[in-house]
Amino acid sequence: MKDSKIWVVTIDFTSIDHDILKYAKYLSSIYKPKKINFVHIQKESDIPAYYREEFEGLKDALLIDEKLKLEHRVKKYFTDNSIPFECHISSGLPFQEVINLVVREFAGLVIAGRKK
């Protein structure tokens, strides 16, 4: 884990976020990563194409709101931390979006919760 200088931490706005953020803070105090990327992926829903096009502006506004919510949640745990972090929000297939971020950021560690 010493070579894991950039991390990706997934957040889904459920009760498990508390444990994930607490664990990420604990690990970061030991391993001192260069940067932590927190990410929330909004699943694409089965909305008909007509409505997706019609409400595209609303979708963008919701993603901005989700980013502010994510930043607020992360800052509760990482206010006194000297490790820089970045918050990412996107929509699509969660697994694929996380992999894309890992590749783009050259991340060496991914912290994610486990769901059924």
C-alpha positions as CSV (number, residue, x, y, z in Angstrom):
1,M,0.0,0.0,0.0
2,K,3.0,2.3,0.2
3,D,2.8,2.9,-3.6
4,S,-0.9,3.8,-3.3
5,K,-0.5,7.6,-3.5
6,I,-3.8,8.3,-5.1
7,W,-7.0,6.8,-3.7
8,V,-10.6,6.5,-4.9
9,V,-13.3,6.3,-2.2
10,T,-16.9,5.6,-3.3
11,I,-19.8,7.2,-1.6
12,D,-23.5,6.3,-2.2
13,F,-25.3,8.5,0.4
14,T,-26.4,5.6,2.5
15,S,-25.7,4.7,6.1
16,I,-22.4,2.9,5.1
17,D,-20.8,6.2,4.1
18,H,-20.0,6.9,7.8
19,D,-18.0,3.8,8.1
20,I,-16.3,4.3,4.7
21,L,-15.3,7.9,5.5
22,K,-14.1,7.0,9.0
23,Y,-12.0,4.1,7.6
24,A,-10.6,6.3,4.8
25,K,-9.6,9.0,7.3
26,Y,-8.0,6.4,9.5
27,L,-6.0,4.9,6.7
28,S,-5.0,8.3,5.3
29,S,-3.5,9.3,8.7
30,I,-1.2,6.2,8.5
31,Y,-0.4,6.0,4.8
32,K,-0.5,9.7,3.8
33,P,-1.8,9.5,0.2
34,K,-1.0,12.3,-2.2
35,K,-4.7,12.8,-3.0
36,I,-8.1,11.2,-2.3
37,N,-10.8,11.2,-4.9
38,F,-14.3,10.8,-3.5
39,V,-16.9,9.7,-6.0
40,H,-20.7,9.3,-6.2
41,I,-22.2,7.7,-9.3
42,Q,-25.8,8.4,-10.1
43,K,-27.3,5.4,-11.8
44,E,-28.9,6.0,-15.2
45,S,-32.5,5.3,-14.9
46,D,-34.9,3.8,-17.4
47,I,-36.5,7.2,-18.3
48,P,-37.6,7.4,-21.9
49,A,-35.2,9.4,-24.2
50,Y,-37.8,12.1,-24.7
51,Y,-37.9,13.0,-21.0
52,R,-34.1,12.7,-20.7
53,E,-33.7,15.3,-23.5
54,E,-36.5,17.5,-22.1
55,F,-35.1,17.6,-18.6
56,E,-31.3,17.6,-19.3
57,G,-30.9,20.9,-17.5
58,L,-32.6,19.5,-14.4
59,K,-30.3,16.5,-14.5
60,D,-27.3,18.9,-14.5
61,A,-28.7,20.8,-11.6
62,L,-29.2,17.7,-9.6
63,L,-25.6,16.6,-10.3
64,I,-24.4,19.9,-9.0
65,D,-26.6,19.5,-5.9
66,E,-25.2,16.0,-5.4
67,K,-21.6,17.3,-5.6
68,L,-22.3,19.9,-2.9
69,K,-23.9,17.2,-0.7
70,L,-20.8,15.0,-1.3
71,E,-18.4,17.8,-0.5
72,H,-20.3,18.6,2.7
73,R,-20.2,15.0,3.8
74,V,-16.5,14.6,3.1
75,K,-15.6,17.9,4.9
76,K,-17.1,16.5,8.1
77,Y,-14.4,13.9,8.2
78,F,-11.5,15.6,6.5
79,T,-11.5,19.2,7.8
80,D,-8.4,18.9,9.9
81,N,-6.6,16.6,7.4
82,S,-3.7,18.0,5.3
83,I,-4.4,15.5,2.5
84,P,-6.0,17.2,-0.6
85,F,-9.2,15.7,-1.9
86,E,-11.5,16.1,-4.8
87,C,-15.1,15.2,-5.2
88,H,-16.5,13.7,-8.4
89,I,-20.1,13.2,-9.4
90,S,-21.2,11.5,-12.6
91,S,-24.0,9.4,-13.9
92,G,-23.9,6.0,-15.6
93,L,-23.0,2.5,-14.7
94,P,-21.4,2.7,-11.3
95,F,-18.7,0.0,-11.8
96,Q,-17.6,1.4,-15.2
97,E,-17.5,5.0,-13.9
98,V,-15.4,4.0,-10.9
99,I,-13.0,2.1,-13.1
100,N,-12.8,5.1,-15.5
101,L,-11.8,7.3,-12.6
102,V,-9.3,4.8,-11.3
103,V,-7.6,4.6,-14.7
104,R,-7.8,8.4,-15.3
105,E,-6.3,9.2,-11.9
106,F,-3.8,6.3,-11.8
107,A,-5.3,5.3,-8.4
108,G,-3.6,2.7,-6.4
109,L,-6.3,2.0,-3.8
110,V,-10.1,1.9,-4.0
111,I,-12.3,2.0,-0.9
112,A,-15.9,0.9,-1.5
113,G,-18.7,-0.4,0.6
114,R,-20.3,-3.8,0.0
115,K,-23.9,-4.1,-1.1
116,K,-26.1,-7.1,-1.8
